[in-house]
Amino acid sequence: MMTAPTDQNEGFGNRRRNPRIEVGQRLVLISVASRMDGELRDISETGALVSLCAVPPRRGRDVLLRWDNQEIFCQVVWSKENEVGVAFHEPLSPDELVATVGSDVAAMQPVGRRVL
């Protein structure tokens, strides 16, 4: 009997169903071992794409993202070259998204078909 494959990242909600919004916001990624400057490239309620100025933490690492007045705990779900995809431990509220993108989230267009 075949069983359906399971999503190894189920604990992070429905990341693949949330549209991503382009941001371009400077941030700091903080892990147990390091602190790196970077850019929040795009964001959704449940995750983000981050470009870093250094080799990123490996998959599975818990990190803190800090930009403006926001601090978000998350986990690295993939890393490649100088980019990481992260899943937030708790989904962002619409108000937190508005604070990050600076406008009404409903009016923002999703970024292509790339999802985290």
N, CA and C atoms as a LAMMPS dump frame, in Angstrom:
ITEM: TIMESTEP
0
ITEM: NUMBER OF ATOMS
348
ITEM: BOX BOUNDS ff ff ff
-5.0000000000000000e+02 5.0000000000000000e+02
-5.0000000000000000e+02 5.0000000000000000e+02
-5.0000000000000000e+02 5.0000000000000000e+02
ITEM: ATOMS id mol type element x y z
1 1 1 N 0.846 -1.188 0
2 1 2 C 0 0 0
3 1 3 C 0.886 1.244 0
4 2 1 N 0.636 2.167 -0.926
5 2 2 C 1.415 3.398 -1
6 2 3 C 0.815 4.445 -0.087
7 3 1 N 1.682 5.236 0.519
8 3 2 C 1.221 6.347 1.334
9 3 3 C 1.638 7.644 0.676
10 4 1 N 0.877 8.661 0.916
11 4 2 C 1.182 9.966 0.329
12 4 3 C 2.413 10.548 1
13 5 1 N 3.27 11.25 0.243
14 5 2 C 4.434 11.886 0.858
15 5 3 C 3.983 12.976 1.816
16 6 1 N 4.779 13.193 2.836
17 6 2 C 4.458 14.243 3.799
18 6 3 C 5.42 15.392 3.624
19 7 1 N 4.987 16.569 3.938
20 7 2 C 5.824 17.754 3.899
21 7 3 C 6.653 17.776 5.169
22 8 1 N 7.964 17.772 5.039
23 8 2 C 8.835 17.75 6.207
24 8 3 C 8.744 19.032 7.007
25 9 1 N 8.196 20.073 6.456
26 9 2 C 8.128 21.358 7.145
27 9 3 C 6.705 21.719 7.551
28 10 1 N 5.865 20.721 7.793
29 10 2 C 4.465 20.989 8.114
30 10 3 C 4.296 21.9 9.316
31 11 1 N 5.21 21.861 10.275
32 11 2 C 5.097 22.66 11.48
33 11 3 C 5.119 24.145 11.241
34 12 1 N 5.431 24.573 10.014
35 12 2 C 5.524 25.99 9.734
36 12 3 C 4.335 26.522 8.959
37 13 1 N 3.259 25.8 8.952
38 13 2 C 2.033 26.309 8.353
39 13 3 C 1.992 26.139 6.847
40 14 1 N 1.162 26.937 6.206
41 14 2 C 0.903 26.821 4.768
42 14 3 C 1.753 27.799 3.971
43 15 1 N 3.075 27.737 4.125
44 15 2 C 3.965 28.67 3.441
45 15 3 C 3.686 28.724 1.95
46 16 1 N 3.452 27.598 1.341
47 16 2 C 3.336 27.547 -0.1
48 16 3 C 2.021 28.134 -0.601
49 17 1 N 1.151 28.478 0.252
50 17 2 C -0.145 29.043 -0.156
51 17 3 C -0.213 30.55 0.033
52 18 1 N 0.841 31.156 0.579
53 18 2 C 0.825 32.59 0.85
54 18 3 C 1.641 33.341 -0.188
55 19 1 N 1.066 34.397 -0.783
56 19 2 C 1.807 35.181 -1.771
57 19 3 C 2.988 35.893 -1.128
58 20 1 N 4.057 36.035 -1.895
59 20 2 C 5.233 36.738 -1.419
60 20 3 C 5.223 38.152 -1.975
61 21 1 N 5.719 39.084 -1.183
62 21 2 C 5.723 40.495 -1.544
63 21 3 C 7.165 40.979 -1.58
64 22 1 N 7.568 41.632 -2.669
65 22 2 C 8.919 42.183 -2.771
66 22 3 C 9.108 43.258 -1.712
67 23 1 N 10.303 43.252 -1.093
68 23 2 C 10.55 44.215 -0.025
69 23 3 C 11.8 45.054 -0.285
70 24 1 N 12.991 44.447 -0.319
71 24 2 C 14.224 45.202 -0.489
72 24 3 C 14.646 45.949 0.761
73 25 1 N 14.382 45.404 1.92
74 25 2 C 14.657 46.039 3.219
75 25 3 C 15.968 45.504 3.809
76 26 1 N 16.84 46.387 4.284
77 26 2 C 18.068 45.975 4.959
78 26 3 C 17.713 45.297 6.279
79 27 1 N 18.477 44.246 6.633
80 27 2 C 18.226 43.547 7.885
81 27 3 C 19.504 42.958 8.444
82 28 1 N 19.383 42.408 9.647
83 28 2 C 20.459 41.659 10.287
84 28 3 C 19.895 40.287 10.609
85 29 1 N 20.655 39.239 10.247
86 29 2 C 20.299 37.871 10.602
87 29 3 C 21.233 37.466 11.732
88 30 1 N 20.64 37.028 12.847
89 30 2 C 21.422 36.669 14.027
90 30 3 C 21.216 35.191 14.323
91 31 1 N 22.327 34.463 14.409
92 31 2 C 22.283 33.056 14.802
93 31 3 C 23.133 32.896 16.053
94 32 1 N 23.184 31.688 16.572
95 32 2 C 24.01 31.427 17.755
96 32 3 C 25.471 31.741 17.453
97 33 1 N 25.914 31.442 16.237
98 33 2 C 27.327 31.563 15.887
99 33 3 C 27.713 32.882 15.225
100 34 1 N 26.754 33.645 14.702
101 34 2 C 27.143 34.829 13.938
102 34 3 C 26.039 35.866 13.843
103 35 1 N 26.451 37.002 13.304
104 35 2 C 25.549 38.122 13.015
105 35 3 C 25.907 38.61 11.618
106 36 1 N 24.918 38.603 10.694
107 36 2 C 25.199 38.939 9.295
108 36 3 C 24.267 40.027 8.791
109 37 1 N 24.839 40.953 8.039
110 37 2 C 24.029 41.956 7.352
111 37 3 C 23.442 41.323 6.104
112 38 1 N 22.266 41.799 5.734
113 38 2 C 21.632 41.265 4.544
114 38 3 C 20.474 42.109 4.078
115 39 1 N 19.69 41.515 3.194
116 39 2 C 18.52 42.189 2.63
117 39 3 C 17.331 41.238 2.645
118 40 1 N 16.213 41.741 3.133
119 40 2 C 14.948 41.026 3.073
120 40 3 C 14.417 41.23 1.666
121 41 1 N 14.528 40.206 0.83
122 41 2 C 14.169 40.341 -0.586
123 41 3 C 12.671 40.271 -0.794
124 42 1 N 12.026 39.258 -0.188
125 42 2 C 10.567 39.191 -0.238
126 42 3 C 10.069 38.483 0.997
127 43 1 N 8.759 38.633 1.236
128 43 2 C 8.185 38.17 2.492
129 43 3 C 6.746 37.73 2.27
130 44 1 N 6.297 36.786 3.08
131 44 2 C 4.891 36.387 3.126
132 44 3 C 4.516 36.294 4.601
133 45 1 N 3.321 35.872 4.874
134 45 2 C 2.896 35.71 6.266
135 45 3 C 3.722 34.664 6.996
136 46 1 N 4.264 33.697 6.266
137 46 2 C 4.901 32.555 6.921
138 46 3 C 6.385 32.392 6.639
139 47 1 N 6.97 33.231 5.79
140 47 2 C 8.384 33.071 5.506
141 47 3 C 8.938 34.194 4.673
142 48 1 N 10.242 34.074 4.352
143 48 2 C 10.908 35.134 3.609
144 48 3 C 12.116 34.595 2.856
145 49 1 N 12.545 35.385 1.876
146 49 2 C 13.785 35.156 1.157
147 49 3 C 14.75 36.241 1.59
148 50 1 N 15.952 35.823 2.024
149 50 2 C 16.943 36.754 2.54
150 50 3 C 18.252 36.564 1.78
151 51 1 N 18.852 37.669 1.324
152 51 2 C 20.194 37.661 0.743
153 51 3 C 21.157 38.148 1.818
154 52 1 N 22.305 37.482 1.923
155 52 2 C 23.268 37.816 2.972
156 52 3 C 24.612 38.209 2.376
157 53 1 N 25.414 38.905 3.175
158 53 2 C 26.747 39.332 2.76
159 53 3 C 27.807 38.29 3.133
160 54 1 N 27.396 37.157 3.65
161 54 2 C 28.312 36.102 4.076
162 54 3 C 27.67 34.751 3.811
163 55 1 N 28.413 33.691 4.064
164 55 2 C 27.877 32.343 3.901
165 55 3 C 26.737 32.158 4.895
166 56 1 N 25.554 31.775 4.418
167 56 2 C 24.379 31.689 5.294
168 56 3 C 24.419 30.469 6.215
169 57 1 N 23.616 30.515 7.276
170 57 2 C 23.483 29.346 8.152
171 57 3 C 22.884 28.179 7.373
172 58 1 N 23.152 26.981 7.832
173 58 2 C 22.64 25.777 7.182
174 58 3 C 21.157 25.563 7.483
175 59 1 N 20.556 24.725 6.666
176 59 2 C 19.16 24.319 6.829
177 59 3 C 18.94 23.761 8.238
178 60 1 N 17.82 24.139 8.826
179 60 2 C 17.463 23.658 10.159
180 60 3 C 17.891 24.566 11.295
181 61 1 N 18.727 25.567 11.012
182 61 2 C 19.194 26.48 12.063
183 61 3 C 18.098 27.476 12.433
184 62 1 N 17.946 27.706 13.72
185 62 2 C 17.052 28.76 14.193
186 62 3 C 17.806 30.072 14.164
187 63 1 N 17.143 31.118 13.661
188 63 2 C 17.765 32.433 13.542
189 63 3 C 16.748 33.506 13.921
190 64 1 N 17.265 34.699 14.141
191 64 2 C 16.442 35.872 14.395
192 64 3 C 16.698 36.856 13.267
193 65 1 N 15.623 37.348 12.642
194 65 2 C 15.734 38.417 11.646
195 65 3 C 15.339 39.714 12.323
196 66 1 N 16.137 40.758 12.112
197 66 2 C 15.844 42.063 12.72
198 66 3 C 15.947 43.146 11.651
199 67 1 N 14.863 43.892 11.464
200 67 2 C 14.85 45.043 10.563
201 67 3 C 13.905 46.07 11.149
202 68 1 N 14.196 47.338 10.895
203 68 2 C 13.419 48.441 11.475
204 68 3 C 13.051 48.114 12.918
205 69 1 N 11.777 48.086 13.212
206 69 2 C 11.345 47.766 14.582
207 69 3 C 10.791 46.346 14.677
208 70 1 N 11.133 45.485 13.728
209 70 2 C 10.644 44.108 13.688
210 70 3 C 11.739 43.145 14.14
211 71 1 N 11.333 42.113 14.863
212 71 2 C 12.196 40.987 15.195
213 71 3 C 11.365 39.736 15.012
214 72 1 N 11.853 38.81 14.179
215 72 2 C 11.1 37.605 13.853
216 72 3 C 11.994 36.383 14.048
217 73 1 N 11.536 35.431 14.862
218 73 2 C 12.238 34.163 15.01
219 73 3 C 11.805 33.235 13.89
220 74 1 N 12.781 32.543 13.311
221 74 2 C 12.48 31.67 12.185
222 74 3 C 13.505 30.542 12.094
223 75 1 N 13.27 29.666 11.124
224 75 2 C 14.169 28.554 10.875
225 75 3 C 14.559 28.562 9.407
226 76 1 N 15.836 28.307 9.145
227 76 2 C 16.329 28.22 7.774
228 76 3 C 15.789 26.927 7.17
229 77 1 N 15.057 27.04 6.064
230 77 2 C 14.512 25.849 5.408
231 77 3 C 15.317 25.474 4.171
232 78 1 N 16.1 26.406 3.645
233 78 2 C 17.052 26.109 2.58
234 78 3 C 18.085 27.216 2.553
235 79 1 N 19.275 26.875 2.063
236 79 2 C 20.304 27.893 1.865
237 79 3 C 21.114 27.52 0.628
238 80 1 N 21.493 28.544 -0.114
239 80 2 C 22.264 28.339 -1.341
240 80 3 C 23.057 29.606 -1.606
241 81 1 N 24.356 29.436 -1.8
242 81 2 C 25.257 30.556 -2.032
243 81 3 C 25.072 31.602 -0.942
244 82 1 N 24.562 32.79 -1.264
245 82 2 C 24.392 33.823 -0.241
246 82 3 C 22.92 34.093 0.09
247 83 1 N 22.042 33.149 -0.201
248 83 2 C 20.608 33.326 0.071
249 83 3 C 20.083 32.226 0.985
250 84 1 N 19.053 32.591 1.755
251 84 2 C 18.345 31.603 2.575
252 84 3 C 16.853 31.828 2.45
253 85 1 N 16.112 30.745 2.549
254 85 2 C 14.668 30.793 2.691
255 85 3 C 14.387 30.447 4.145
256 86 1 N 13.575 31.252 4.796
257 86 2 C 13.25 31.005 6.2
258 86 3 C 11.752 30.85 6.38
259 87 1 N 11.389 30.051 7.362
260 87 2 C 9.99 29.886 7.767
261 87 3 C 9.852 30.477 9.159
262 88 1 N 8.886 31.366 9.319
263 88 2 C 8.667 32.002 10.619
264 88 3 C 8.074 31 11.601
265 89 1 N 8.498 31.1 12.861
266 89 2 C 7.939 30.224 13.892
267 89 3 C 6.464 30.55 14.137
268 90 1 N 6.106 31.822 14.008
269 90 2 C 4.712 32.276 14.123
270 90 3 C 4.404 33.13 12.899
271 91 1 N 3.261 32.917 12.253
272 91 2 C 2.921 33.743 11.079
273 91 3 C 2.841 35.224 11.438
274 92 1 N 3.194 36.072 10.479
275 92 2 C 3.064 37.515 10.668
276 92 3 C 1.6 37.907 10.576
277 93 1 N 1.239 38.902 11.323
278 93 2 C -0.11 39.45 11.227
279 93 3 C -0.156 40.406 10.04
280 94 1 N -1.357 40.723 9.543
281 94 2 C -1.452 41.721 8.47
282 94 3 C -0.809 43.05 8.862
283 95 1 N -0.929 43.46 10.131
284 95 2 C -0.317 44.712 10.581
285 95 3 C 1.206 44.652 10.497
286 96 1 N 1.798 43.496 10.836
287 96 2 C 3.249 43.344 10.732
288 96 3 C 3.702 43.387 9.281
289 97 1 N 2.911 42.783 8.386
290 97 2 C 3.243 42.862 6.963
291 97 3 C 3.16 44.295 6.456
292 98 1 N 2.135 45.017 6.858
293 98 2 C 1.985 46.413 6.445
294 98 3 C 3.161 47.237 6.969
295 99 1 N 3.575 46.984 8.216
296 99 2 C 4.713 47.71 8.784
297 99 3 C 5.986 47.448 7.981
298 100 1 N 6.117 46.259 7.44
299 100 2 C 7.303 45.899 6.674
300 100 3 C 7.268 46.432 5.258
301 101 1 N 6.165 46.279 4.552
302 101 2 C 6.108 46.689 3.147
303 101 3 C 5.685 48.141 2.978
304 102 1 N 5.167 48.754 4.031
305 102 2 C 4.861 50.171 3.995
306 102 3 C 3.603 50.551 3.257
307 103 1 N 2.713 49.605 3.016
308 103 2 C 1.459 49.923 2.334
309 103 3 C 0.446 48.829 2.609
310 104 1 N -0.721 48.973 2.045
311 104 2 C -1.772 47.986 2.221
312 104 3 C -1.351 46.667 1.57
313 105 1 N -1.232 45.616 2.355
314 105 2 C -0.787 44.32 1.855
315 105 3 C -1.716 43.791 0.771
316 106 1 N -2.994 44.023 0.891
317 106 2 C -3.949 43.513 -0.098
318 106 3 C -3.682 44.084 -1.485
319 107 1 N -3.09 45.274 -1.549
320 107 2 C -2.83 45.913 -2.843
321 107 3 C -1.528 45.439 -3.48
322 108 1 N -0.695 44.747 -2.717
323 108 2 C 0.59 44.299 -3.237
324 108 3 C 0.416 43.092 -4.144
325 109 1 N 1.241 43.01 -5.171
326 109 2 C 1.214 41.893 -6.088
327 109 3 C 2.198 40.826 -5.626
328 110 1 N 1.835 39.555 -5.702
329 110 2 C 2.782 38.502 -5.353
330 110 3 C 3.974 38.501 -6.312
331 111 1 N 5.082 37.945 -5.834
332 111 2 C 6.297 37.844 -6.628
333 111 3 C 6.223 36.572 -7.447
334 112 1 N 6.021 36.682 -8.736
335 112 2 C 5.998 35.537 -9.631
336 112 3 C 5.257 34.337 -9.081
337 113 1 N 5.816 33.146 -9.329
338 113 2 C 5.216 31.926 -8.806
339 113 3 C 6.138 31.276 -7.799
340 114 1 N 7.247 31.961 -7.444
341 114 2 C 8.176 31.437 -6.462
342 114 3 C 7.572 31.533 -5.093
343 115 1 N 7.531 30.463 -4.391
344 115 2 C 7.012 30.477 -3.039
345 115 3 C 7.966 29.756 -2.132
346 116 1 N 7.89 30.083 -0.86
347 116 2 C 8.758 29.454 0.134
348 116 3 C 8.081 28.253 0.707
